[in-house]
Amino acid sequence: MTAPTPPPSRASCGASPDMACDFALLGSFPDKSDKVGQQSVWQCRKCGHGVTMPQLADVAFLYDNRASQDFQPNNAGLAYQIKQIAFRRQAQTLLVQLPDKPHDVLDFGCGSGQFTRCLGDVMLDGSVTGSDFHRDAPADLADRPYVAMANLPEHTDRFDLVLAMHVLEHDDDALGLCQRIAAMARKDGLVVLEVPNVDCCWAGIFGADWDAWYLPYHRSHFSATSLKALAENAGLEILALHPVCVPTMGRSLANMLKMRSGLVFLLAGIALHPLQWLGEKLTSRPSAWRLIARRR
């Protein structure tokens, strides 16, 4: 068995921007894609930021045919309806948190498009455009605005609000990706970045089975410190940082039992969600961070 590949020696540190991160091996993880082999995560001892190694030059191949768990397999059945309720509540919470009322919104890295559609439904006016790797829109956005990422440069400086909900962690060059995302917002427009929290209390309990590790799809692993540093380095003015309790219990249990996640584990996650929320509240170590910023 080969030794884990260490990260590049030169990297900026969120805790000490003028110094390099001090990376230490956090652990090795199985390849959930069956496309790249075993992965390792290295975490900075100063700012808490983590990186997945070995790095990938391009991650698009991981999402061929929308086969990963980032995409809703269909828009029918009980699981879809449960997620519909959860996404509508999430969309309503997001709109309350924003300092400005948006009218022209981009959901960058929209995945299945279900949240994109729910956000469009709860907005009283305006429109929400989805965007992802694929040329064609996902089923949920077949009758809604959609722009393939290859065509996004045509929409630079356009949107009142740009969302990147659980997107930044999917790229090795998180700063470059954040800069491309921010460029879609108009001057003084809003940018929302939401990512899993590498310091979540449940990561230590579930270990490698914690759902948010999700390697090799997750390439960057953010602490509150490293997320704020990234946003500032991308030229964003940070307005707020909110803890978010993202349902992870169901899939974490499925991983622990070496079983495929499905409706049973989705329902188990719902039943255990109060416990998950309480644990994150008491420890102040949420499963995700939501950063709201303004493009300067």
Residue pairs with C-beta under 8 A, 6 or more apart in sequence:
4 25
4 28
4 40
4 42
4 53
5 40
5 53
5 54
6 23
6 25
6 42
6 53
7 21
7 23
7 42
7 51
7 53
7 55
8 55
9 20
10 20
11 20
11 21
11 23
11 51
12 19
12 20
12 21
12 229
12 233
13 19
13 20
13 21
13 22
13 44
13 46
13 47
13 49
13 229
14 44
14 46
14 47
14 48
14 49
14 223
14 225
14 226
14 228
14 229
14 230
15 44
15 46
15 47
15 48
15 225
15 229
16 46
16 47
17 229
17 233
19 46
21 44
21 46
21 47
21 49
22 44
22 45
22 46
23 42
23 43
23 44
23 45
23 51
24 42
24 43
24 44
24 45
25 40
25 41
25 42
26 40
26 41
26 42
26 43
26 50
27 40
27 41
27 207
27 208
28 38
28 39
28 40
28 208
29 38
29 39
29 40
29 41
29 208
29 213
29 215
30 38
30 39
30 208
30 215
31 37
31 38
31 39
31 215
31 216
32 214
32 215
32 216
32 217
33 62
33 68
33 216
33 217
35 61
35 62
35 216
36 54
36 56
36 62
36 216
39 52
39 53
39 54
39 215
39 216
40 52
40 53
41 50
41 51
41 52
41 53
41 213
41 215
41 221
42 50
42 51
42 53
43 49
43 50
43 198
43 221
44 50
44 226
47 223
47 225
47 226
47 229
48 198
48 199
48 223
48 224
48 225
48 226
49 198
49 220
49 221
49 222
49 223
49 225
49 226
50 198
50 220
50 221
50 222
51 172
51 219
51 220
51 221
52 172
52 215
52 216
52 218
52 219
52 220
52 221
55 172
55 219
56 62
56 172
56 216
56 219
59 170
59 171
59 172
59 217
59 219
60 133
62 68
62 216
62 217
63 70
63 71
63 133
63 134
66 112
66 134
66 138
68 217
69 214
69 251
69 261
70 111
70 112
70 217
71 111
71 112
71 138
72 80
72 83
72 111
72 112
72 114
72 138
72 140
74 80
74 139
75 114
75 139
75 140
77 263
78 263
79 262
79 263
79 266
80 114
82 266
82 270
83 114
84 114
84 118
86 247
87 114
87 115
87 118
87 119
88 118
88 121
88 122
90 115
90 118
91 115
91 118
91 119
91 121
91 122
92 122
94 119
94 163
94 192
94 290
95 101
95 119
95 122
95 123
97 240
97 242
97 290
97 292
98 161
98 190
98 192
98 292
99 190
99 239
99 292
100 160
100 161
100 190
102 123
102 126
102 159
102 160
102 161
102 190
103 125
103 126
103 127
103 160
104 126
104 127
104 129
104 158
104 159
104 160
104 161
105 119
105 120
105 123
105 126
105 127
105 128
105 129
105 159
105 160
105 161
105 162
105 163
106 128
106 129
106 131
106 147
106 155
106 158
106 159
106 161
106 162
106 163
106 184
106 185
107 113
107 115
107 116
107 119
107 128
107 129
107 130
107 131
107 163
107 165
108 131
108 149
108 152
108 162
108 163
108 164
108 167
108 181
108 184
109 131
109 132
109 164
109 165
109 166
109 167
109 170
110 116
110 130
110 131
110 132
110 138
110 141
110 146
111 132
111 138
112 138
112 139
112 140
113 130
113 132
113 137
113 138
113 139
113 140
113 141
113 144
113 146
114 140
115 165
116 128
116 130
116 140
116 141
116 144
117 128
117 140
117 141
117 144
119 128
119 163
120 127
120 128
120 144
126 160
127 145
128 144
128 145
129 144
129 145
129 146
129 147
129 159
130 137
130 138
130 141
130 144
130 145
130 146
130 147
131 146
131 147
131 148
131 149
131 152
132 138
132 148
132 149
133 148
133 149
134 148
135 148
135 150
136 148
137 144
137 146
138 146
147 154
147 155
152 180
152 184
155 184
156 183
156 184
157 183
157 184
157 185
157 186
157 187
158 184
158 186
159 184
159 185
159 186
159 189
160 185
160 186
160 189
160 190
161 185
161 189
161 190
161 191
161 192
162 181
162 182
162 184
162 185
162 189
162 190
162 191
162 192
163 192
163 194
164 178
164 181
164 191
164 192
164 193
164 194
165 192
165 194
166 194
166 195
166 196
166 246
166 288
167 177
167 181
167 193
168 174
168 177
168 178
168 181
168 193
168 195
168 220
168 222
168 230
169 195
169 196
169 218
169 219
169 220
169 221
169 222
170 217
170 218
170 219
171 177
171 219
171 220
172 219
172 220
174 219
174 220
174 222
174 230
175 230
175 233
175 234
178 193
178 230
178 231
178 233
178 234
178 236
179 234
179 235
181 191
181 193
182 191
182 234
182 235
182 236
182 295
185 191
185 295
186 295
187 295
187 296
188 294
188 295
188 296
189 294
189 295
190 239
190 292
190 293
190 294
190 295
191 231
191 236
191 292
191 293
191 294
191 295
192 290
192 291
192 292
192 293
193 227
193 231
193 290
193 291
193 293
194 244
194 288
194 289
194 290
194 291
195 220
195 222
195 227
195 288
195 289
196 212
196 218
196 221
196 222
196 246
196 287
196 288
197 212
197 222
197 223
197 224
197 243
197 285
197 286
197 287
197 288
197 289
198 221
198 222
198 223
199 223
199 224
199 285
200 210
200 212
200 248
200 280
200 285
200 286
200 287
200 288
201 279
201 280
201 283
201 285
202 210
202 248
202 249
202 252
202 276
202 279
202 280
202 287
203 210
203 212
203 213
206 252
206 255
206 256
208 255
209 252
209 255
209 256
210 248
210 252
210 255
211 248
211 250
211 251
211 252
211 255
212 218
212 246
212 248
212 287
212 288
213 221
222 230
222 289
224 241
224 289
227 241
227 289
227 291
228 238
228 241
228 291
231 238
231 291
231 293
232 238
235 295
235 296
236 293
236 294
236 295
236 296
237 293
237 294
237 295
237 296
238 291
238 292
238 293
239 292
239 293
239 294
240 291
240 292
241 289
241 290
241 291
241 292
242 289
242 290
242 291
242 292
243 280
243 284
243 286
243 288
243 289
243 290
244 286
244 287
244 288
244 289
244 290
245 273
245 276
245 277
245 280
245 286
245 287
245 288
246 287
246 288
247 269
247 270
247 273
247 276
248 269
248 276
248 287
249 268
249 269
249 272
249 273
249 275
249 276
250 261
250 265
250 266
250 267
250 268
250 269
250 270
250 272
251 261
251 265
251 269
253 265
253 268
253 269
253 272
254 260
254 261
254 262
254 265
255 261
259 265
276 287
280 286
280 287
